[in-house]
Amino acid sequence: MRQARVLVIDDEELMREYVEEALNRAGHEVTAVSGGREGLDLLHEKGFDVVVTDLKMTPMDGLEVVRRVREEQINTRCIVMTAYGTIETAVAALKNGAEDYILKPFTPDVLELAVSRAIERERLTEENRYLRSQLNVAYDFKAMVGESPAMRHVYAEIEKVASSRATVLIRGESGTGKELVAHAIHYSGPRRDNPFIKVNCAALSAGLLESELFGHEKGSFTGAHERKVGRFELADTGTLMLDEVSEISLELQPKILRALQEREFERVGGTHPIQVDTRIIATSNRILEQAVEQGKLREDLFFRLNVIQIYLPPLRDRKDDLRALMDHFLQRYAKENGRNIKGFSPQARTLFMEYDWPGNVRELQNAVERAVVLSSEEVLEPGHFLLRGARQKREEEYTLRAGTTVLDMERQLIMKTLDHCNQNRTQAAKLLGISVRTLRNKLKEYGEG
């Protein structure tokens, strides 16, 4: 049962004490006041998950409380208490935004059921809000391609762990497909219909990451204007992926450890423990044992994360999968861009086999997409690819004239890509496999900024 912070509003002392005692006994954190105005002030000041208010009060009745909560967009759920003779007023409260109503007299079980339903609806609302914001993220775990012995071993490991709730650590170089493996684990198991939520631990400062993972209470720090539900809570009954887990600060690691061990935590600024059933999948492209030796990662946290380990080999160590990956990405991007490209020339395939792919599958994917978009030919040749350190023969379009430098060729590629994208720098940077900031700096070097 999920516990909550509940505000009780009732001007009758006996009823107020009865509700407060019943909810306290159920494990909720309860504050009780005798009037609607005082209750609204507390809602603005502290924030609560649920408000349980009587309808018949003076000078501000429960209907006005519900209306004000809706109009002032206070993030809480309202339950109204009413006697049999005022059911019509209760219906009016529902129309004005109340979550539910209960008829007096009622038992503690009826009260607790109403509060539990309100809490669950709030969780689903927060979860749906987050998932809607992530609709642009491609969760295509079926894009895993490869039948090399190394990948067959990975598939076997996924099948073994998918049905469990054990924490999984996925290791491998950047670009090897760790997130695809995490999705495959989630969607192959019993949690497949529940949330899969990801947080990039390297992208946020310690304070922001704590708030992102565990949420915060209203007023817990400057800028905390309302209560926020964290990723651990949003992923309840599902999976939370901690990407680049080695980047979590030492200050935050004890709280992560407790959440993993006890499956409970407090929001930032909160005092009430929140229990969750969240499965953790962590990823890292670093050697975590070294991080432990260097004092950057707690040993107990490493052991807790390293319950089951899956290693993704770099692309250079599974060249048997290269042809299948090339064809897969060619078909995908040719279809997306409406291009009639039949395949790769033998020279292009040789080039790919000889290249070490330091960026792994992600680099291969970007290289094929860029070539498909920029090519006007039916067969992709070595000259359609600009691979770091690769030995390539340029076709006519890239034939070097006397005095031509690498910088000249770089500028030519960048300007052509911008023309193709109608000067859309974001799209051009994506096709080039660089950041928008890097593209902007390059243009300044060329005097095109």
N, C-alpha and C positions, 0 to 999 in steps of 0.2 A: 504494500500500500504506500502510495506517495504521500509524504507529509507536506504541510503548507503553513504559511503565515496567514492567519485568519483574523479579521476585524469584526467584532460583534457589536451591533448598535441596537440598543433597546432601552427605553426609559423606565421599564419595570425592573426593579432590582432583582426580584426572585427569578424571573425568566432569564435575565442577563447572566446571573450566576449559574443557572442550570445549563445554559448553552455553553458557557465558558468551561465549566467543569467537564461536560461531555466531550468537548473537542480536545481539551487538554489530555483527558484519559485516552483518547484515540491517538495521541502523539503529536498533535498539531501545536504550533506556537501561537497562542491566542492573546489578543488585546481586546478589552471590552470597554465601551464608553456608553454614556447615557443619552446622547443626542446626535442628531444628524449633522449639525454644523461642526461639532467637535470631531465627528467621524470623518467628514470631508477634509478637515484640516490635517488630520493624521494621514489620510490617504496621500495628500500632496506632499507631506513631509517625509514619510517613510516608505509608503508603498506596501501593498498586501496582495497575496494571491487571490484571496476570496473575501468578500464582505457578506456577512449574514445580518440582515437588518429587519426589524419589525416594520410593518406598514403603518400602524396607527401610532404616531408620535407627534408631539408638539414641541416647538413651533414648526420644525421641518420634519415632514413625514417621510416614510421610506420610499414612496413614489418619487418624491423630489430628489432624494439621495440617488436613486437609480438614474433619473433623468440627468442629473448633474454629472454623474460618472460618465455617461455616454457623451454628453455635450462637451465636456472638458477632456475627453479622450484619455481618461485614467485607465491604465493597464491593470484591470482587475475584473473578477467575475462576481456578480451580485446574486445572492439568494435571499428571497423575501419570506418572512414568516407572517402568517395571517390566520385569523379565525374563520370559521365556516361562513359567517355572515358577510365577509368582505372578499369573496372569491372574485367578484367582478373587478375589484380594485387590484387583485393579484394578477388577473389577466392583463389589465392595463399596464402593470409593472413589466410583464413579459414583453408587451409591445414596445415599451420604452427602453428595453435592453437588458432586463433581468435574465439571469441564466435559468432560474428554477424558482419554485415556491413550495413551501411545506405548510401543511395545515396544523394549527394548534388544536388539541395537545398532540405532541409527537414524542416518539421514543428516541433515545440516543442513536439507535441504529438507523432510523430514518434520516436523522440529521447528518450522520456521518456519510451515508450513501449519497446524499445531495452534494455534500462538499467533495467527495471523491469524484463524482461525475463532473463537477465544475473543474477540478484540477486536471482531469484527463482531457477534457475539451480544450483547456488552455495549452496543454502539452501538444495536442494534435494541431492546434492553430499555429503555434510556434514552429513546429516541425514542417508544416505545409508552407509557411512563409519562407523558411530557409530553403526548402527544396525548390520552390518556385524561382528563387533567386539563382539557383544552380542549373536551370534548365539548359543554359547554353554550354554546359560542360558535357563533353562526350564521354559517357561511361560505357565504351564499347569493349567490354572484356572479351568478346568473341574475336577481337582482332588479333588475338595471340596466334602467331603463325610459326610453324617449325616442327619438324619431325626428327631432328637430330637426337642422338642418345641423351645429350644434356637436357634438351627440352622435354623429352619423354619422362625423364626423371622428375622435372619440375611438375609436370601434369600429375604424376603419381603422388607427389607430395601434396598437391592441392586437393586431390580426391581424399587423401587420408585425413586432412585437418578440417575440411569444409564443414563436416557435421559436428565438430566439437566447439566448445566455447573458449578453448585455450588461446592465450596470447601468441601471436605469430610475429616473428621478426624476419623481414624480407631484406636481403642484402645484395648488393651489386652496384656496379658503376652507374653513373648518371646516364640515363637514356636507354637502359636495358629493358625497361618495361615493368618496373616494380609495382606501379599503380594498377596495371592490367592484372597482375597476379592477385593483388589485394581484392579487386573487383571479382575475379574468378572465385576466390575463396568465399566471399560474401554471397554471391548469387548462386553458388552451387550448394549452399547449405540451408538449414531451416530458417535462417534469418533473412532470406532473400526478399521477402515482402515488407521488411522493415527498413529503417533508414540506413543508408551508407553515407557517412559524413567524413570529410577530409579537412585537416588543418595543416598548413605548412608551418612547421615550428621554426624554420629559419627566416621566415618573412616578417616576424613580429618581435618587438622588444619583450622583455620578461613581463612587464606590467600588462601590456596589451594581450600577450599570450595567455596569462592567467585569467583575465577577464573573458577572453574568447573561449577558453576551455571550460571554465567553471561558472561563467556568468557573474553578475554582480547585482547588489541591491541598490535601490534608489538612494542617492546621496552618499554612496560609499567612497567616492572620490570626486574630484573636480571634473565636471562634465557628465557625471552619472545621473542624468535627469530622470531616468526611469529604470525599473528593474529589467535586467536582461538575462535570458536563459542561455546557458553555455552549451558548447558542443557535446560535452559528456552527457548532459541531460537530454539534448535533442536526439542523440544516438541511442537512447534507452531502448532495449530489446533489439537493437541493430548492431552496427559496426562503426567504430571510430578509427580512422586511419591517421596516425601521427607520422606525417612525412618529415624526413630529415630529423629524426628524434634526437640525434647527437647534439643538435643545436639548442636544446632546452637548457636554460641557465641553471646553475647549481642552486640558486635560491628557490627555484620553482620545483626542482626535482623531488624534494620530500613530499610535496602535495600530490604530484603525479604518482609517486610510489604508493601513497596511502589510497588513492583512488583505485589503483590496480589491485592492491591487496584486500582492502575492505569493501570495495565497490560502493564507497560513499565519499562525500566531500561537502564543503560549504561554499556557497557563492562568496565572492569578494565582498566583505562588509557584512556577511551573514553569520549567524550563530547556530542556525538550525541545520543538522546534517540531512543531506539528500541522498537517498539510496537509488542506485541504478543497476540495470543488467546490461552493461555495454561491453561488447567484445572489442578488444584492442588489436589492431594490426599496425605494427611500426615498420618504417623503412629507413634505411641509411645507406649512403654510398661511402661511408667512412669505416675504418677498422675500429670497432667499438672497444676492443680490448686495449688498443693504444690510448683511446680517450680515457679509459679507466686508469691506466698507468700514469697518464699525465694529470690526473686529478680533475678532469673536465666532466666526467660522468661517474656518478655513484655506482659502486660495485653492486650494491643490493638492487638498484634500479636495473642495471644491466642484466642481472640474473632473472629478474621478474619479467623483463622484456624478451629474454632469450629462451623462453620455454620451448618453442618450436622454431627452428630456423630454416628458411628456404633461400638458397643462393641462386642468383641469376647470373650465368656466365656472360662475359662480354661477347659482342658479335664476332670479334676476331677469333674467338675460340670455338665458334660453331658456324663455320663457313658453309657447312652442309645445308643450312637454312637460308642462305643468301638468295639463291635463285627464287625460292618460294616467296620470300619477303619482297624482292624486286617486283615480281609479277603481281603480287597482292596490292602493293601501293600503286603500281601503274594502272591497274584496272580501276581502283578506287578513285584516283584523281582524274583519270581520263573521263570517267562517268560524271564526276562532280563538275568538271569544267567543259563538258561537251566536246572533247577532243577525240579524233579518230587516230589513235596511236596504236600501232600493231605490236610493238615490242622494242627490245634492245638489240642493237647490233652485236655480233660476236666480240668486237673490240670493246664495246661498252661493258659487256659482261666480264671480259678479262680484266678491264680496269677495276671493276668492283671487287673481283676476287683478289686482286693484288693489293688493294687498299686495306689499311688496318682498322678503319672506322673508329677513331677515338671517341666520337660522339655516339657510337653504338646505333641501335635501331632508330632512335630519334633523328640522328644525322642522316641515315639512309632515307627515312621517310621525308625529311625536308628536301633532300637532294632530288628525289624523284618528283615530288610535288612541284618544285621550282622548274625542273626540266619540262614537265608536262605543260605547265602554264605558258612557258616562254617559247616552246618549240612550235614550229609550223610544219614539221615533217612527220611522216608516218613511223619512222624508226629513230630511236634515240641513239645518238652517237657519243663518243667520249667528249667531244667539244661542247655538248649540252650540259656538262657537269663541271663544277668548280669545287674540287675536293682538296682539302688542306694537305699539302705535301705529296699529292698523288702525281705520278708520272703520266702526263696526258699529251696526246697529239691534238692540237687544235684543228678544227675543220676550217673551211674558208672564212667563216664568220669570225674566227678567233686567230687567223693567221697573223703571226708576229712580223711586223715590218722593222726595218733597221731602226734602232733607237727606241723601240717600244719597250716600256717598263711594266713591271707587275702592277704598279700604281695606275698606269694608263689602262690596263685591262680591268682592274678593279673598278675604276671610274666608269668605264664603258658598260660593265655589267650593271652597276648601280643605276646609272641614268636610263639604261634600257628598261630595267625593271620598273622604275618610277613611271616611265612613259606608258608601259603596259598597264599599270595600275592607276592611270589617270592622275598621277601625282599624289595618290593616297599613301602617305608615308607609313601608316600602320600596316596596311596590307603588303606594301613593298618590303618592309622590314621582316615580316613573317616569311615571305617567300625567300628572302635572302638568308634567313636563319640568323639574323642579328636583332638587337634591341632597337627601338625607335630612337633612343638616345645616341647609340652608336651611329645610326644612319644620319642623324642630325649633325653629329660631329664630322662625319665624312663629307657631308655637303658643304660644311663651313670650310673644310680644307680645300675643296674644289672651287670655292668662291660662289657656291650655288645656294648658300644658306639664307 
